[in-house]
């Protein structure tokens, strides 16, 4: 006998004590099964798999719709089909966590092994030094003097006097970090102040801060390491930005039949698709970095914009030309907000790097 059979139904809900009719399979107040049958092992296993399948089916329906019918999952959820699709916020949160883990794992296996750096003993002082930025991964050149063509290598140690009249210039930032890191590897017991004094750099807050940050670098490939760090923080930035992004959709597609929550649902679904795509691209990157980079470029320049347009068309159900106009207007609004977000991210990342 199953727990749903008529003989086990009661006239009062065991969970909330709401009065029930014998014909009701579930409590109309709390939704619990109307059954007085004591739970046995068979019932327990059956209930576990039925609940799992119910969640799995919602997840499956959502993923299929996300990839085959852009914007439809968000529209159906907003229209009330809540048991057909996974909750947009929970789905996005779960995907975000997976993306954080995958990207963190990817960045850890790509790290450059720690190198013991030997100082370049053949450097000469040039008080009129003016450098132009160069980054050459093969020859490991950080900067080249535009007048003398003197090369500054990232695995060498230089004193402040060798950087010209203005060693504190921010244009030397990349080179200074490699100098500080190399010097700290050879002299790990020196304090920041002592190291700066020996290198001839002014003992000021900025230099002490840079020296401290240089100690934590995993390699002398500063630009790549910082780029990987910023990229790893991108999903977190988007996660925090979505409530504000939903406001942009609300402004652009203002309609009385859509409230703020509807725009929020649309935003979570769109970025869920984007994050799933990034997870797949990151996994491809474990096999081939070159292929992954090409696919990432194609995704951001072609796939994601097309997907966004189709999502907007299906969710808001405007005409083609109206959707195209609003799509262009949406991108115009995104530009200053994205630049501001990137600026904040870079500023915060540099502080926490």
Backbone torsions as a table, in degrees:
resi	resn	phi	psi	omega
1	UNK	NA	137.2	179.2
2	UNK	-91.7	156.3	-177.5
3	UNK	-64.4	-21.9	-178.8
4	UNK	-83.4	-6.9	-177.0
5	UNK	-61.7	152.2	-175.1
6	UNK	-58.3	-35.4	-175.6
7	UNK	-65.7	-18.7	-178.9
8	UNK	-98.7	-2.3	-177.4
9	UNK	-78.1	142.9	-179.7
10	UNK	-110.8	178.5	179.7
11	UNK	-102.8	5.9	178.0
12	UNK	-148.4	137.1	179.5
13	UNK	-68.5	127.1	-179.6
14	UNK	-66.2	-29.6	-175.9
15	UNK	-79.0	-52.6	-174.1
16	UNK	-116.5	0.8	176.2
17	UNK	64.0	24.2	174.8
18	UNK	-74.7	138.4	178.8
19	UNK	-66.9	135.3	-176.7
20	UNK	-127.8	156.7	171.1
21	UNK	-89.7	148.8	-178.0
22	UNK	-61.1	-20.8	-178.4
23	UNK	-82.1	-12.4	-177.2
24	UNK	-82.6	122.1	177.8
25	UNK	-76.3	-30.1	-178.0
26	UNK	-130.1	152.0	177.4
27	UNK	-68.3	128.4	-178.8
28	UNK	-75.8	-7.1	180.0
29	UNK	-97.3	-47.4	-175.7
30	UNK	-115.8	-13.1	176.1
31	UNK	88.3	0.3	-179.2
32	UNK	-72.0	148.1	177.9
33	UNK	-60.6	131.7	178.3
34	UNK	-82.6	89.3	-178.3
35	UNK	-150.8	135.3	177.9
36	UNK	-100.6	-1.0	-178.0
37	UNK	-67.8	133.3	178.6
38	UNK	-69.1	137.3	-176.6
39	UNK	-71.6	124.2	174.2
40	UNK	-110.6	179.9	-176.6
41	UNK	-58.4	-44.3	-179.5
42	UNK	-60.8	-44.9	178.7
43	UNK	-64.1	-40.9	-178.0
44	UNK	-61.9	-46.7	-179.7
45	UNK	-65.1	-42.3	-179.9
46	UNK	-62.4	-42.6	-178.9
47	UNK	-67.6	-38.2	179.4
48	UNK	-61.1	-49.3	-176.7
49	UNK	-71.0	-31.0	178.3
50	UNK	-68.7	-39.2	177.5
51	UNK	-68.4	-40.3	178.9
52	UNK	-63.6	-43.8	-178.6
53	UNK	-65.4	-36.8	179.4
54	UNK	-61.9	-44.3	178.5
55	UNK	-68.1	-43.0	-178.0
56	UNK	-61.8	-38.1	-179.5
57	UNK	-67.4	-38.3	176.8
58	UNK	-64.7	-41.5	179.4
59	UNK	-64.9	-43.8	179.8
60	UNK	-62.9	-45.2	179.3
61	UNK	-60.1	-41.3	-178.7
62	UNK	-65.9	-45.4	-178.7
63	UNK	-65.1	-42.3	179.4
64	UNK	-62.0	-43.6	-179.6
65	UNK	-69.2	-38.4	178.9
66	UNK	-57.7	-41.3	-174.1
67	UNK	-91.2	-17.2	-178.5
68	UNK	-110.8	-26.5	-178.2
69	UNK	-135.6	80.9	-177.7
70	UNK	-53.2	129.7	175.8
71	UNK	85.8	-15.6	-175.5
72	UNK	-72.6	-39.7	179.6
73	UNK	-60.9	-41.7	178.8
74	UNK	-65.8	-41.4	-178.9
75	UNK	-65.3	-45.0	-179.0
76	UNK	-65.3	-38.2	178.2
77	UNK	-65.0	-42.2	179.5
78	UNK	-66.7	-29.1	179.9
79	UNK	-80.2	-6.2	174.6
80	UNK	114.3	-1.5	179.9
81	UNK	-82.6	67.8	-170.9
82	UNK	-80.4	-24.1	-179.1
83	UNK	-88.7	-5.4	-179.7
84	UNK	-89.8	-25.7	-176.4
85	UNK	-126.9	154.6	175.5
86	UNK	-69.2	151.2	178.0
87	UNK	-59.9	124.2	-174.8
88	UNK	-56.6	-42.0	-178.7
89	UNK	-68.6	-45.5	179.0
90	UNK	-62.4	-41.3	179.0
91	UNK	-62.2	-47.3	-179.3
92	UNK	-63.1	-42.1	179.5
93	UNK	-62.5	-43.3	179.4
94	UNK	-64.0	-44.8	-179.9
95	UNK	-65.0	-38.3	179.4
96	UNK	-61.4	-43.9	179.9
97	UNK	-62.4	-43.5	178.1
98	UNK	-61.7	-42.7	179.9
99	UNK	-63.7	-42.5	177.3
100	UNK	-57.3	-45.6	-177.6
101	UNK	-65.3	-45.8	-177.9
102	UNK	-64.3	-44.6	-178.9
103	UNK	-68.4	-37.1	178.2
104	UNK	-66.4	-40.7	177.3
105	UNK	-65.5	-41.0	179.1
106	UNK	-62.9	-42.6	-179.6
107	UNK	-68.7	-31.8	-179.0
108	UNK	-70.4	-35.7	-178.9
109	UNK	-82.4	-11.2	178.3
110	UNK	-96.0	-1.8	-176.0
111	UNK	-60.7	140.1	176.0
112	UNK	-76.2	132.4	179.1
113	UNK	-58.0	144.9	179.5
114	UNK	-62.9	132.4	-178.0
115	UNK	-114.4	144.1	172.5
116	UNK	-88.3	116.1	-171.9
117	UNK	-94.5	130.6	177.6
118	UNK	-97.7	135.7	179.7
119	UNK	-67.1	146.0	177.7
120	UNK	-83.4	111.3	-174.9
121	UNK	-85.4	-3.4	-175.7
122	UNK	-101.8	12.6	-180.0
123	UNK	-77.6	150.2	-179.9
124	UNK	-126.1	155.0	-179.5
125	UNK	-78.9	138.1	177.8
126	UNK	-143.4	100.4	-173.7
127	UNK	-68.2	-19.3	-179.0
128	UNK	-100.7	24.0	-174.2
129	UNK	-63.3	128.2	171.5
130	UNK	-131.1	125.5	-172.6
131	UNK	-115.0	152.3	172.1
132	UNK	-114.8	142.1	-175.3
133	UNK	-68.3	131.9	175.4
134	UNK	-139.9	141.9	174.0
135	UNK	-135.0	112.8	-177.4
136	UNK	-126.1	108.2	-174.6
137	UNK	-65.4	-32.6	-175.6
138	UNK	-75.3	-49.9	-178.6
139	UNK	-88.4	-5.3	177.6
140	UNK	59.4	38.4	175.8
141	UNK	-88.6	132.0	177.0
142	UNK	-95.2	-46.1	-179.2
143	UNK	-142.5	157.1	176.4
144	UNK	-133.3	131.6	177.5
145	UNK	-67.7	123.9	-176.4
146	UNK	-68.5	-21.2	-178.9
147	UNK	-94.6	-47.2	-174.8
148	UNK	-99.7	-6.2	-177.5
149	UNK	60.9	22.7	177.6
150	UNK	-72.1	133.8	-176.6
151	UNK	-96.7	139.9	174.9
152	UNK	-113.4	115.8	-175.5
153	UNK	-93.6	144.0	-175.7
154	UNK	-74.9	-12.3	178.2
155	UNK	-100.7	17.2	-179.9
156	UNK	-116.6	166.7	179.1
157	UNK	-115.8	129.1	179.7
158	UNK	-125.7	147.7	174.8
159	UNK	-88.4	162.6	-176.7
160	UNK	-58.2	-35.8	-178.7
161	UNK	-63.4	-23.9	-179.4
162	UNK	-81.7	-7.3	179.9
163	UNK	-96.1	5.9	176.0
164	UNK	98.2	-164.0	-175.0
165	UNK	-71.2	-21.6	-175.0
166	UNK	-129.8	72.8	-178.1
167	UNK	-67.1	-16.0	-179.0
168	UNK	-87.4	0.2	-179.1
169	UNK	-59.3	134.9	-178.2
170	UNK	-66.1	-16.3	177.5
171	UNK	-66.5	-17.8	178.0
172	UNK	-91.1	8.1	-171.4
173	UNK	-55.2	-49.3	-179.6
174	UNK	-60.0	-45.9	-179.2
175	UNK	-65.5	-41.4	-179.3
176	UNK	-62.5	-39.7	179.5
177	UNK	-63.1	-40.9	178.4
178	UNK	-69.0	-37.2	177.0
179	UNK	-61.7	-48.3	-178.3
180	UNK	-63.8	-41.0	-180.0
181	UNK	-65.8	-45.4	-179.7
182	UNK	-61.4	-42.3	-178.2
183	UNK	-67.6	-37.7	179.8
184	UNK	-67.7	-34.9	177.9
185	UNK	-63.6	-39.0	-179.9
186	UNK	-81.1	-24.5	-178.1
187	UNK	-133.0	65.4	-174.4
188	UNK	-67.5	-17.6	-175.8
189	UNK	-90.9	-7.8	-179.6
190	UNK	-78.5	145.2	174.9
191	UNK	-74.4	165.3	179.1
192	UNK	-58.8	-42.1	-178.2
193	UNK	-64.4	-43.1	179.7
194	UNK	-65.1	-41.4	-179.0
195	UNK	-64.3	-43.7	179.6
196	UNK	-63.4	-39.7	178.9
197	UNK	-63.5	-44.2	179.9
198	UNK	-65.3	-32.9	179.8
199	UNK	-84.3	-10.0	177.7
200	UNK	85.1	14.6	178.6
201	UNK	-92.1	147.9	-179.4
202	UNK	-64.5	136.7	-179.3
203	UNK	-83.4	78.7	179.6
204	UNK	-124.6	170.2	-173.4
205	UNK	-56.1	-44.8	-177.3
206	UNK	-61.5	-45.8	-179.3
207	UNK	-67.0	-38.6	176.8
208	UNK	-64.1	-40.3	178.7
209	UNK	-63.3	-46.9	-179.7
210	UNK	-64.2	-38.8	179.5
211	UNK	-64.0	-41.4	179.3
212	UNK	-64.8	-41.9	179.0
213	UNK	-66.9	-36.6	-179.4
214	UNK	-62.4	-30.2	179.0
215	UNK	-62.6	-28.9	-174.9
216	UNK	-90.3	-5.5	179.4
217	UNK	-66.6	141.9	-179.6
218	UNK	-90.8	-14.8	179.9
219	UNK	-156.7	175.6	175.5
220	UNK	-91.0	2.0	176.1
221	UNK	-85.7	72.3	-170.9
222	UNK	-62.5	-43.9	-177.1
223	UNK	-63.1	-43.9	179.0
224	UNK	-65.7	-41.9	-177.7
225	UNK	-65.2	-41.0	178.4
226	UNK	-70.7	-35.9	177.6
227	UNK	-63.2	-42.8	177.5
228	UNK	-63.9	-38.4	-180.0
229	UNK	-64.6	-45.8	179.7
230	UNK	-64.8	-40.7	180.0
231	UNK	-64.1	-37.7	179.3
232	UNK	-66.7	-27.8	-179.8
233	UNK	-87.1	-10.4	-177.0
234	UNK	-59.0	-46.6	177.9
235	UNK	-58.9	-37.7	179.2
236	UNK	-65.4	-39.7	177.9
237	UNK	-63.1	-45.6	178.7
238	UNK	-62.1	-40.6	179.1
239	UNK	-57.2	-45.1	-180.0
240	UNK	-73.1	-24.8	-174.0
241	UNK	-86.2	-17.4	-172.1
242	UNK	-57.2	-42.5	176.5
243	UNK	-57.8	-32.6	178.2
244	UNK	-79.7	-33.8	176.6
245	UNK	-63.6	-37.6	178.5
246	UNK	-61.5	-32.2	176.7
247	UNK	-64.8	-38.1	178.0
248	UNK	-63.1	-43.1	177.0
249	UNK	-63.6	-39.3	179.6
250	UNK	-62.8	-41.3	178.5
251	UNK	-67.5	-45.1	-175.1
252	UNK	-71.6	-40.7	-175.9
253	UNK	-113.1	44.2	-177.7
254	UNK	-60.2	126.9	178.2
255	UNK	-157.6	137.0	-176.5
256	UNK	-62.2	-25.0	-178.1
257	UNK	-80.3	-8.2	176.6
258	UNK	-113.9	126.4	173.9
259	UNK	-100.1	-179.2	-176.0
260	UNK	-60.7	-38.1	-178.7
261	UNK	-62.1	-36.7	178.0
262	UNK	-61.3	-43.9	178.1
263	UNK	-65.7	-33.9	178.6
264	UNK	-67.0	-43.1	176.9
265	UNK	-59.3	-43.8	178.8
266	UNK	-61.3	-43.7	-178.6
267	UNK	-62.5	-45.6	179.8
268	UNK	-61.9	-40.4	179.8
269	UNK	-67.6	-42.0	-179.8
270	UNK	-62.8	-46.5	-178.1
271	UNK	-74.7	-21.2	172.2
272	UNK	-64.7	-44.3	176.6
273	UNK	-60.9	-44.8	-179.2
274	UNK	-62.3	-42.7	-178.2
275	UNK	-69.2	-37.9	176.2
276	UNK	-62.2	-40.7	178.2
277	UNK	-63.0	-41.2	179.2
278	UNK	-66.3	-34.8	176.4
279	UNK	-62.8	-45.4	178.9
280	UNK	-63.2	-40.9	179.9
281	UNK	-67.2	-36.7	178.4
282	UNK	-66.9	-38.6	177.5
283	UNK	-65.1	-40.4	176.1
284	UNK	-61.7	-34.7	179.0
285	UNK	-62.6	-25.9	175.8
286	UNK	-66.1	-28.7	-178.5
287	UNK	-89.0	-47.6	-178.6
288	UNK	-147.3	112.2	179.8
289	UNK	-65.3	-39.2	-178.1
290	UNK	-63.0	-46.6	179.5
291	UNK	-63.6	-41.6	179.8
292	UNK	-61.4	-43.9	-179.7
293	UNK	-64.1	-39.2	177.8
294	UNK	-64.2	-45.7	-179.3
295	UNK	-65.8	-36.2	177.1
296	UNK	-63.3	-43.7	177.8
297	UNK	-61.6	-43.3	178.7
298	UNK	-65.6	-39.3	-178.5
299	UNK	-63.8	-48.0	-177.0
300	UNK	-73.5	-29.1	-177.6
301	UNK	-90.7	-27.0	-175.0
302	UNK	-125.4	-58.1	-172.4
303	UNK	-61.1	-54.7	-176.1
304	UNK	-63.4	-43.3	176.1
305	UNK	-60.8	-42.1	178.9
306	UNK	-64.8	-43.2	179.5
307	UNK	-62.5	-41.1	179.1
308	UNK	-62.6	-43.8	179.1
309	UNK	-60.2	-47.3	-179.0
310	UNK	-65.4	-35.8	177.8
311	UNK	-64.5	-44.1	178.9
312	UNK	-61.7	-41.5	-179.0
313	UNK	-64.4	-44.3	-176.8
314	UNK	-75.6	-34.4	-176.6
315	UNK	-78.9	-50.5	-176.2
316	UNK	-87.5	-16.4	174.7
317	UNK	55.4	41.0	172.2
318	UNK	-85.9	168.8	176.6
319	UNK	-67.0	165.1	-176.9
320	UNK	-59.5	-50.1	-176.3
321	UNK	-68.7	-35.3	177.3
322	UNK	-66.4	-39.4	177.7
323	UNK	-65.8	-42.1	178.9
324	UNK	-61.8	-44.1	179.6
325	UNK	-61.7	-46.0	-178.8
326	UNK	-70.6	-31.3	176.4
327	UNK	-62.4	-44.3	178.3
328	UNK	-65.7	-42.2	178.8
329	UNK	-64.1	-37.3	178.5
330	UNK	-61.9	-42.2	179.2
331	UNK	-66.5	-34.5	176.8
332	UNK	-63.8	-40.7	178.2
333	UNK	-68.5	-34.0	-177.2
334	UNK	-68.5	-31.4	-174.0
335	UNK	-58.8	-56.6	-179.4
336	UNK	-65.9	-35.5	-179.9
337	UNK	-68.3	-40.8	178.4
338	UNK	-64.3	-41.7	179.1
339	UNK	-63.4	-41.3	177.9
340	UNK	-63.7	-43.0	179.7
341	UNK	-63.5	-42.8	179.1
342	UNK	-63.7	-41.3	178.6
343	UNK	-61.5	-45.4	178.7
344	UNK	-62.7	-43.6	-179.3
345	UNK	-61.3	-45.6	-178.9
346	UNK	-64.1	-43.7	-179.9
347	UNK	-61.1	-47.8	179.7
348	UNK	-65.9	-40.5	-178.7
349	UNK	-64.0	-41.3	179.5
350	UNK	-63.4	-38.7	179.4
351	UNK	-66.6	-40.6	-175.5
352	UNK	-93.3	-8.3	-173.8
353	UNK	-59.7	NA	NA
